[in-house]
Amino acid sequence: MFRRSFWDFFELGCLLLLLVFTVFVGLIYWGVIVVDFSSSGNGESVREFFNGTVINLSGVNSYDDIVFGCSNLSLSVSVRCIRDYLRVFYVYNVTDDNVSLSFDDLLVRGGDCRDWSFLVANLSNSLGFVGDTFRIVGDGFAHRFAVISDSGGWCVFSGLSFTCFDFVEEEGFSV
């Protein structure tokens, strides 16, 4: 009968650990896992995307800070960047639809789906995408969300959640 020694198991364990580490690093490299450094050693809040883009989330004081921080990115990365900036100060606060809130108002008091959707659409337009808001009305409720698009796809943005889609050409359909 064949007996295994301690060193055989140790070697097998090391190889298994190396395999797991390699897969983990690969997932980070291909963007399956996004590394989030919410509090780095220098006290600043930063976010690193899978493509190496790093944004600084601390010190959001103006609309232009977000536009500058999210410029020159792809559609989906720009939308994620906007969401990450908004996450820093997002507060849902029901607001009369007859009142239009400024960026500074949103920083201080927050807003509802209407206010946040208008901000996301405006930020998207400032970044060179096409952004607009849409309102759905039901029996006793209503909701507004933003849709952002470019020539390659579109994203639906509501609250702090978003989903992006690519335009694909299917047989029998034209884009």
C-alpha positions in Angstrom: 0.0 0.0 0.0 1.3 3.4 -0.9 1.7 5.9 2.0 1.9 9.6 1.6 4.2 11.7 3.8 3.5 15.0 5.4 5.6 16.7 2.7 3.4 15.2 -0.1 0.4 16.8 1.5 2.2 20.1 2.1 3.3 20.2 -1.5 -0.2 19.5 -2.7 -1.6 22.2 -0.3 0.9 24.8 -1.7 0.0 24.0 -5.3 -3.7 24.4 -4.5 -3.1 27.7 -2.7 -1.1 28.9 -5.7 -3.9 27.9 -8.1 -6.5 29.8 -6.0 -4.3 32.9 -5.8 -3.7 32.8 -9.6 -7.5 32.5 -10.3 -8.2 35.4 -7.9 -5.6 37.7 -9.6 -7.0 36.7 -13.0 -10.5 37.6 -12.0 -9.3 41.0 -10.8 -7.4 41.5 -14.1 -10.4 40.7 -16.3 -12.7 42.9 -14.3 -14.8 40.2 -12.7 -13.8 41.5 -9.3 -13.5 45.3 -8.8 -11.0 46.4 -6.1 -12.5 49.0 -3.8 -10.1 50.9 -1.6 -12.7 52.9 0.4 -10.1 54.2 2.9 -6.5 54.3 1.7 -3.6 54.9 4.0 -3.5 58.6 3.1 -7.0 59.2 4.4 -8.5 59.8 0.9 -11.4 57.8 -0.4 -10.5 56.4 -3.8 -12.0 53.8 -6.2 -10.0 51.8 -8.7 -11.8 50.2 -11.6 -10.7 47.0 -13.3 -9.2 49.0 -16.2 -6.9 50.9 -13.9 -8.9 54.1 -13.8 -8.7 55.6 -10.3 -11.1 58.2 -9.1 -10.9 60.2 -5.9 -14.2 60.3 -4.1 -13.2 62.7 -1.3 -13.9 66.4 -1.5 -16.8 66.4 -3.9 -17.8 70.0 -3.8 -19.3 70.7 -7.1 -20.9 69.4 -10.3 -17.6 70.0 -12.1 -15.7 67.8 -9.7 -17.8 64.8 -10.8 -17.6 65.8 -14.5 -13.8 66.1 -14.2 -13.5 62.8 -12.3 -15.6 60.8 -14.7 -14.3 62.3 -18.0 -12.8 60.2 -20.9 -14.2 56.9 -19.7 -16.4 54.4 -21.5 -20.2 54.5 -21.0 -20.4 51.8 -18.4 -17.4 53.0 -16.5 -18.6 56.6 -16.6 -22.0 55.5 -15.2 -20.3 53.5 -12.4 -18.1 56.5 -11.7 -21.1 58.8 -11.4 -22.8 56.3 -9.1 -19.7 56.1 -6.9 -19.5 59.9 -6.6 -23.2 60.2 -5.8 -22.9 57.3 -3.2 -20.8 59.6 -1.1 -23.6 62.1 -0.4 -26.8 60.3 -1.7 -29.8 60.8 0.6 -33.3 59.9 -0.6 -35.6 62.7 0.6 -39.1 63.1 -0.9 -39.4 66.5 -2.6 -42.3 68.3 -4.2 -42.1 67.9 -8.0 -42.7 71.7 -8.4 -39.4 72.3 -6.7 -36.2 71.9 -8.7 -33.1 71.3 -6.6 -29.7 72.5 -7.5 -26.5 70.4 -7.1 -25.8 72.2 -3.8 -29.3 71.4 -2.6 -28.7 67.8 -3.3 -25.4 67.9 -1.5 -27.1 69.3 1.6 -30.5 67.8 1.8 -30.7 65.0 -0.8 -33.7 64.5 -3.1 -36.1 62.0 -4.6 -36.0 59.9 -7.7 -36.8 62.9 -9.9 -34.0 65.1 -8.5 -31.4 62.4 -8.7 -32.4 61.3 -12.2 -32.2 64.8 -13.5 -28.7 65.1 -12.0 -27.5 61.8 -13.6 -28.9 62.8 -17.0 -27.3 66.2 -16.8 -23.9 64.8 -15.7 -24.1 62.2 -18.6 -24.8 65.0 -21.1 -21.8 67.0 -19.7 -19.7 63.9 -20.2 -20.6 63.7 -23.9 -23.3 61.0 -23.6 -27.0 61.3 -24.3 -28.9 61.4 -21.1 -32.6 61.8 -20.4 -35.2 60.9 -17.8 -38.4 59.0 -18.0 -41.4 58.9 -15.7 -43.7 56.0 -15.2 -47.0 56.4 -13.4 -49.0 53.7 -11.8 -52.2 53.7 -9.7 -51.1 55.8 -6.7 -47.3 55.9 -7.4 -44.8 57.3 -9.9 -41.1 56.9 -10.5 -38.5 58.7 -12.6 -35.2 57.2 -13.8 -32.4 58.2 -16.1 -31.3 56.5 -19.3 -27.8 57.2 -20.7 -26.6 56.2 -24.1 -23.9 56.4 -26.7 -23.3 54.7 -30.0 -22.4 51.4 -28.4 -25.1 50.9 -25.8 -27.3 52.3 -23.0 -27.6 52.3 -19.3 -30.7 52.6 -17.0 -29.9 54.4 -13.8 -32.3 54.6 -10.8 -31.4 55.6 -7.3 -27.9 54.2 -6.9 -28.5 51.2 -9.1 -27.7 50.9 -12.8 -27.7 48.3 -15.6 -25.9 48.7 -18.9 -26.5 47.0 -22.2 -24.6 46.8 -25.5 -26.2 47.3 -28.8 -26.0 44.0 -30.6 -27.0 43.2 -34.2 -29.2 40.2 -34.4 -30.3 38.4 -37.6 -33.3 40.1 -39.0 -32.9 43.2 -36.9 -31.0 46.4 -37.6 -29.5 48.6 -35.0 
